[in-house]
Amino acid sequence: GVEAWNGAGTRGRSLATTRASRDRDRALDFVPLHLPLPLTPSATEEEEEGRRGYRHLRDSREVLGLEAALAVVDRLHRKGHEALFAGGWVRDRLLLLDGKGEQATGARVGPSAAGLCETSVDGSEALLSPRVPLSFLDVDVATSASDQDVLGIFPHTSHFTDNRIKTVVVVDDTRGGTNTEVTCFRGRDPKSPKQDAELRDFTCNALFYDVVREEVRDYLGGEGISDCVARRLRCVGRPQDRFREDPCRLMRAVRLAATLDFAIEPRTLEAIRSEECQGWLEDVSKERLFIEVVKGSKSNRAWAKSLRLLSSTGLAGHVFPEISPEDFERAAEVAHEVALLLAGAELPGQIGFEDSGLVTGVRLGALLPAEASDFQDYKDLGMRAGCPKRYKKDILCMRLLADLEARTGGSDWRAVSPGELNSLLEFYANEPNVVGSCLCFYSRMVSLSRSPGEGADFLERHAAQRRGMERAIRMKRANERTLTSRDLEAEGIAPGPEMGRLLGVAQALSAQENIFDAGALLERLKASEHWATTP
């Protein structure tokens, strides 16, 4: 039977009423989703979300996605088809509604007395975050209609299918081209949401939401709802059957457990670790596996847990065969230390970075041992199938920092050569998030391979250097120079390699000695040993 659960304790509000409510709330302080967030009389919304262990990442695009999905459901209903919200949207709404904030182990979600760690059911030491981020940008619809029915009902669509799933993407031109994925019920009987639920990957993803009756439908006898409340990742039915249908679900299990801070249920975990299930990964493209792993880089906590699960389950070698198990374990420990560092410390010089997927490239670059790897390894990682182009430069930044440290030996920036100073300036001129994340990851590498004190000294040194070079860094980002080629031409220096060398020296002197007047910098350059070698 189906378990129906209504978060507000009410039923039956019509779509027309829902639209009226949406129109009132279009200012979008909070997206008008159907399941309200219950607050205790003494708690603010922020306090209550912290107690639950999740927070809502508000985004103005959410209302467009919700409106578009409601319009799709309404139109399918009018044509006589069943249509329900499905999958991750329903799961995440339930997670925000759960007032207990408990894990399957019974540990409260939040910093523990011992620090920020616990040992979870899957055997990994997990970071506890009181604010796991959730967003509601994607609202998926499941329907009894066939894909051909959906194509006939909506004028603007794109259509794709595979052997198991038939999906149509409905494009809403009235809402800025917002996309809604409409998936036909899975199974032999396309009219049955129950059979659809039984063929989904995990119980937390096998939930449906009836927008008319305002209730969650759980066709698994309540397993989906209870697993969400317990923050437990469990395969629907026999795990081997689900993984045989799509072996990429092995990686998805790791990603969901990491990003949602779920514990993996023992039978599911046993199947993930088995040679039988991992053998099926040979038939999956490396690109699909890589993309699934990259999706786990939404936060420091999620990335750290993702790497530890990949290591402990033996899945890491299927995605990163170029990285030895020992190096991967080290990388997982570094990621864990970075998450702890940013969660509980006041960093020197405010060295830090936005805890999001914006620094995924740096996180990938930190998988490779900075002191031992060949530069080509970093280039290969950025060139591999499935790696977005935007990550490639950030992957190389970790190696560039490692090279700088090796060349300068940690010397004071005022004492290094012009070439080394300009390389340092170029590194600092990268996007601040990238620079901060590189420094944090490298500092943890230093702490683990040498001593905690050296890692702290590394951060202090770079914080001081960035303060001392602040103006020069701004100019580098803006591609500005104090001394230009025209200034050198006026001194009889012809364009060519020698002019380029002198411009580099001038840029280094400007940064090291804080000289930002062209005339003064030219005089300083002429007085240096570098000008004396000019023909």
Buried (B, 14 or more C-beta within 10 A) or exposed (E): EBBBBBBEEEEEBEBEEBBEEBEEBEEBEBBBBBBBBEEEEEBEEEEBBBBBBBBBEEBEBBBBBBBBBBBBBBBBBEEEBBBBBBBBBBBBBBBBBBBEBBBBBEBBBBBEEEEBBBEBBBBBEBBBBBBBBBBBEBBBBBBBBBBEBBBEBBEEBEEEEEEEBBBBBBBBEEBEEBBBBBBBBBBEEBBBBBBBBBBBBBBBBBBBBBBBBBBBBBBBEBBBBBBBBBBBBBBBBEBBEBBBBBBBBBBBBBBBBBBBBBBBBEEBBEBBBBEEBBEBBEEBEBEBBBBBBBBBBBBBBBBBBBBBBBBBBBBBBBBBEEBEEEBBBBBBBBBBBBBBBBBEEEBBBEBBBEBBBBBBBBBBBBBBBBEEBEEEBBBBBBEBEBBEEEBBBBBBBBBBBBBBBEBBEEEEBEEBEBEBBBBBBEBBBBBBBBBBBBBBBBBBBBBBBEEEEEBBBBBBBBBBBBEBBEEBBEBBBEEEBBBEBEBBEEEEBEEEEBBEBBBBBBBBBBBBEEBBEBEBBBEBBEEBEBBEEBE
